[in-house]
Amino acid sequence: QMGKLLLKFLTLFKKILVNQGIDFNKMVAIVEVKLTMDKRRVRINTNQQKEKKDSNNRLTVVLFIYGLMGLFIGILMYQLRDIVLAMIIAHAYIIFMMAMTLITDFSSVLLDTTDLQILSPKPISAKTLVTARIIHILIYITEFTIALSIVPLMFTILKYGIITAIAMVFTIALTVLFTVFITYFFYLLLMRFVSEEKVKNVITYFQIVMTIFFALAYQLLPRILNLEVLKMSFTLKWYTYFLPPVWMAKTVESFTFFKFDTLHLIMIALSFTVPILSFISINKYLAPVFARKLS
């Protein structure tokens, strides 16, 4: 349902898309089919009848699990006294979860060229097909981003206020943008050095890692939440300033306490410029190379 709501929101930009030579109605129809296929996409299971019955709910279950993970992170953030540490944990969590999700589950979206093979002979322009693919990817990423971040944002509002939450929305969006760049780069490295079959094996290994991570997280996070030591503050080392979660955390701190000294201005600049430059490099360099690799 979330995907359909996001697709309806796209109607606000209908005139802009039509002016770009895109058949809006055909594009929406293609994206709707893709979203339906996302819900029905499942892993191989010997119990085909049961898998068919549960397939429509798989994406909803995954999003619910991510939301539950966000609850643990939100409680952890709320208990911490230091806002920088809380935001570092939140953004590191977003980077890790989005990267693992994009590598393991997103591969079926990113690497699948079936739609191009089926629809290319049809009376649909190439621009409409490419736009539908981009919109589908954006909706897919947005769904997971909302599931991962909605609960931490609620705890942020409760503890720090609406201004901090708004700043965090922007830093989360920039973090996801940077994570997409990392994922593209990772896939290009895989396709450069390993065969197609080995790419599938590597993705399978990441799926195993994700399963182990969830199992450990459900055991460890409730125990961590009870540790008084987490209420202590900490000091950043010089090398930590090279880490994107630190840039985002210091940016949020800057707008929360209106700190705009040299250090915070540098962090704000890094938070905005690095993800945006990464996005530009994706469109200009990585995406064309990636498309050639897929073909």
Backbone hydrogen bonds, N-H to C=O, Kabsch-Sander energy under -0.5 kcal/mol:
donor,donor_aa,acceptor,acceptor_aa,energy
5,L,1,Q,-2.1
6,L,2,M,-2.3
7,L,3,G,-1.9
8,K,4,K,-2.2
9,F,5,L,-1.8
10,L,6,L,-0.8
11,T,8,K,-1.6
12,L,9,F,-1.4
13,F,10,L,-2.0
14,K,11,T,-1.6
17,L,13,F,-2.2
18,V,14,K,-2.8
19,N,15,K,-2.4
20,Q,16,I,-0.8
20,Q,17,L,-0.5
21,G,18,V,-1.9
22,I,17,L,-1.7
24,F,22,I,-1.1
27,M,23,D,-2.4
28,V,24,F,-2.6
29,A,25,N,-2.1
30,I,26,K,-2.3
31,V,27,M,-2.4
32,E,28,V,-2.6
33,V,29,A,-1.8
34,K,30,I,-2.1
35,L,31,V,-2.5
36,T,32,E,-2.0
37,M,33,V,-2.3
38,D,34,K,-1.9
39,K,35,L,-1.5
40,R,36,T,-1.2
41,R,37,M,-1.0
48,Q,46,T,-1.6
51,E,47,N,-2.3
52,K,48,Q,-2.3
53,K,49,Q,-1.7
54,D,50,K,-2.0
55,S,51,E,-1.2
57,N,54,D,-1.1
58,R,39,K,-0.6
58,R,55,S,-1.3
61,V,57,N,-2.4
62,V,58,R,-2.5
63,L,59,L,-2.5
64,F,60,T,-2.1
65,I,61,V,-2.4
66,Y,62,V,-2.2
67,G,63,L,-2.1
68,L,64,F,-2.1
69,M,65,I,-2.2
70,G,66,Y,-2.1
71,L,67,G,-1.4
72,F,68,L,-1.5
73,I,69,M,-2.0
74,G,70,G,-2.7
75,I,71,L,-2.3
76,L,72,F,-2.2
77,M,73,I,-2.7
78,Y,74,G,-2.1
79,Q,75,I,-1.6
80,L,76,L,-1.2
83,I,81,R,-0.6
86,A,82,D,-2.1
87,M,83,I,-2.6
88,I,84,V,-2.4
89,I,85,L,-2.3
90,A,86,A,-2.2
91,H,87,M,-2.6
92,A,88,I,-2.5
93,Y,89,I,-2.2
94,I,90,A,-1.9
95,I,91,H,-2.5
96,F,92,A,-2.6
97,M,93,Y,-2.6
98,M,94,I,-2.5
99,A,95,I,-2.4
100,M,96,F,-2.6
101,T,97,M,-2.3
102,L,98,M,-3.0
103,I,99,A,-2.3
104,T,100,M,-2.5
105,D,101,T,-2.0
106,F,101,T,-2.0
108,S,105,D,-1.0
109,V,106,F,-1.2
110,L,106,F,-3.2
111,L,107,S,-2.7
113,T,111,L,-0.6
117,Q,113,T,-1.7
118,I,114,T,-2.4
119,L,115,D,-2.7
120,S,116,L,-1.6
122,K,119,L,-1.1
124,I,122,K,-2.7
129,L,125,S,-1.9
130,V,126,A,-2.6
131,T,127,K,-2.4
132,A,128,T,-2.3
133,R,129,L,-2.0
134,I,130,V,-2.3
135,I,131,T,-3.0
136,H,132,A,-2.2
137,I,133,R,-2.1
138,L,134,I,-2.6
139,I,135,I,-2.6
140,Y,136,H,-2.4
141,I,137,I,-2.5
142,T,138,L,-2.6
143,E,139,I,-2.4
144,F,140,Y,-1.6
145,T,141,I,-2.4
146,I,142,T,-2.6
147,A,143,E,-2.1
148,L,144,F,-2.3
149,S,145,T,-2.1
150,I,146,I,-2.2
153,L,149,S,-2.2
154,M,150,I,-1.6
155,F,151,V,-2.1
156,T,152,P,-1.9
157,I,153,L,-2.2
158,L,154,M,-2.1
159,K,155,F,-2.0
160,Y,156,T,-3.1
161,G,156,T,-1.0
161,G,157,I,-0.8
165,A,161,G,-1.6
166,I,162,I,-2.5
167,A,163,I,-2.3
168,M,164,T,-2.3
169,V,165,A,-2.0
170,F,166,I,-1.6
171,T,167,A,-2.2
172,I,168,M,-2.7
173,A,169,V,-2.1
174,L,170,F,-2.3
175,T,171,T,-2.2
176,V,172,I,-2.6
177,L,173,A,-2.1
178,F,174,L,-2.2
179,T,175,T,-2.1
180,V,176,V,-2.3
181,F,177,L,-1.6
182,I,178,F,-2.0
183,T,179,T,-2.3
184,Y,180,V,-2.6
185,F,181,F,-2.5
186,F,182,I,-2.4
187,Y,183,T,-2.6
188,L,184,Y,-2.4
189,L,185,F,-2.1
190,L,186,F,-2.2
191,M,187,Y,-2.8
192,R,188,L,-1.3
193,F,189,L,-1.7
194,V,190,L,-2.6
199,V,195,S,-1.9
200,K,196,E,-1.7
201,N,197,E,-1.7
202,V,198,K,-2.6
203,I,199,V,-2.2
204,T,200,K,-2.0
205,Y,201,N,-2.2
206,F,202,V,-2.0
207,Q,203,I,-2.0
208,I,204,T,-1.9
209,V,205,Y,-2.3
210,M,206,F,-2.5
211,T,207,Q,-2.0
212,I,208,I,-2.4
213,F,209,V,-2.7
214,F,210,M,-2.5
215,A,211,T,-2.1
216,L,212,I,-2.6
217,A,213,F,-2.8
218,Y,214,F,-2.2
219,Q,215,A,-0.9
220,L,216,L,-2.9
221,L,217,A,-2.4
224,I,220,L,-2.5
225,L,221,L,-2.1
226,N,223,R,-1.1
227,L,224,I,-1.8
228,E,226,N,-0.5
230,L,227,L,-1.3
231,K,228,E,-2.1
232,M,229,V,-1.6
240,T,237,K,-0.8
241,Y,238,W,-1.0
242,F,239,Y,-1.4
243,L,240,T,-1.8
246,V,243,L,-1.0
247,W,243,L,-1.4
248,M,244,P,-2.3
249,A,245,P,-2.3
250,K,246,V,-2.6
251,T,247,W,-1.9
252,V,248,M,-2.4
253,E,249,A,-2.4
254,S,250,K,-2.0
255,F,251,T,-1.7
256,T,252,V,-1.8
257,F,253,E,-2.4
258,F,254,S,-0.7
259,K,254,S,-1.6
260,F,258,F,-0.7
265,L,261,D,-2.4
266,I,262,T,-2.1
267,M,263,L,-2.2
268,I,264,H,-2.6
269,A,265,L,-2.4
270,L,266,I,-2.5
271,S,267,M,-2.5
272,F,268,I,-1.7
273,T,269,A,-2.9
274,V,270,L,-1.6
276,I,272,F,-1.6
277,L,273,T,-3.0
278,S,274,V,-2.2
279,F,275,P,-2.4
280,I,276,I,-2.3
281,S,277,L,-2.3
282,I,278,S,-1.9
283,N,279,F,-2.2
284,K,280,I,-2.6
285,Y,281,S,-2.5
286,L,281,S,-2.4
287,A,282,I,-3.7
289,V,285,Y,-1.7
290,F,286,L,-3.0
291,A,287,A,-2.7
292,R,288,P,-2.0
293,K,289,V,-2.2
294,L,290,F,-2.4
295,S,291,A,-2.3
